[in-house]
């Protein structure tokens, strides 16, 4: 299914892998008629060409990158803009899109969420940005539809900023890096290594992008194979995948610990841009005649089977078939592993918090309480159409199991309404909701205590389903593909791989209607209006005045984190607490 080469490799004409052994140069000479050094070949990757065109340092080993575009959502853009304002911001020097897909429910803390949104709208007007109102699109779907471009680079203040399948190298970073770009400074890093992901074959029916992504994550996360490197997807298997399928794999590369991703592009991606009215933004990308990679991941798509990532990390992967065949053993192992992630959490009465999974086995079947298909990973058009085909004519039942589906953007939602897939899903008893990232970070569809949720979303860390360990609550998430979530829902909560579905999964033509955005999204077209007054709120505080730094500064370490998987949730509590990220003094009370 997934094989990792030890050491580097050369890729000849994009289709032949030659391991970097002492015999490699002789093999290359016999095929090309010339000597090719490793350094020369490393410049033939797609990644190198894009980095070179965006580097301002003149030294490819010490990069100083200027990005083409920036994007943020409503948990992060207030702090970024406030920091930039305090540092002299006068206008956005590049397109900057402010989406409102995280704190979009406006259900916590009174007016503070909508105050953040109005802050974003007035800043987009004042400084020349783009403002996407709540429920219109999740951050990454809007970027795919409206921002991406072949050979470009985008910096986003969200971990899953990944548009490599569309030929755009994208990086997710903390807010200060976006502040630097807004102040005409650069993203300064050493030249990253590049790992090839060589795809062959094509997926079998019932296997979706999340299955391929989880198979790769399970193979590379623990050993750090791609840590801080760029993943470059190549090989004949790429052509077997639709644009939506590639996007679904690509967005999950964040969970491998890589820096960014890029794919070779073809007519399928050109068609994506044409559908979205942006054919001119397409660029054909492919590695050169001989490209050198610092590692090579070989993926036989035909051997991938429906996967599940058990709590509490996307790398805790099994095939669903394997899990069902070894239920009690794997569940017991997961319970033991969970103790590490929970870090000795206590129940409300002070006793150790207990996490159970084995009690979900009823008559030899693993029972699930909730299914979610959502966000930048699960909410794509093809995922939801496939789920509708699997669910057609069935019922999710009237017991505890629930299913919620969140299309990633309003244009996707509208097309699902037009082609009938939305009606098919609603008829089963499932619920269709608007574009929202909440299920990915614990701010929507929180299941009952001790419940088990299966989600086509990005992460399944503790608290990511909305339970509160500090209050003695515990529920958990497993990551799965929309297809197997639908198969489980049709089976009324019995964990079921989509490969068990014997009906037809159709191919649906997508038609993008830009009128929704034209009617609702504010786009300054880069024109700033300095006369606009920024609308603040009681929770939005200007940054405190800071004096000049002294020559010497004594710092005291107040906390240390030793968990190898450190997330924002361990620094700032997830869920509704994130509403206070626009107020650092208020947020300090929670940290």
Secondary structure, 3 states (H helix, E strand, C coil): CEEECCCCEEEECCCEEEECCCCHHHHHHHHHCCCCCHHHHHCCCHHHHHHHHHECCCCCCEEEECCCEEEECCCCHHHHHHHHHHCCCCCCCCEEEEECCCCCCCCCCCCHHHHHHHHHHHHHHHHCCEEECCCCECHHHHHHHHHCCCCCEEEECCCCCCEHHHCEEEEECCHHHHHHHHCCCCEEEECCCEEEEEEECCCCCCCCHHHHHHHHHHHHCCCCCCCCCEEEEECHHHHHCCHHHHHHHHHHHHHHCCCEEEECCCHHHHHHHHHCCCHHHCCCCCCCCEEEECEEEEEEHHHCCCEEECCCCCCCEEEHHHHHHCHHHHHHHHHHHHHHHHCCCECCCCCECCCCCHHHEECCEEECCEEEECHHHHCCHHHHHHHHHHHCCCCCCCCCCEEEEECCEHHHHHHHHHHCHHHHHHHCCCEEECCCCHHHHCCCCCCCCCCEEEEECCCCCCCCCCCCHHHCCCCEEEECCHHHHHHHHHCCCECCCHHHCCCCCCCCCCCCCCHHHHHHCEECCCCCCCCCCCCCCCCCCCCCCCCCCCCCCCCCCCCCCCCCCCCHHHHCCCHHHHHHHHCHHHHCCCC
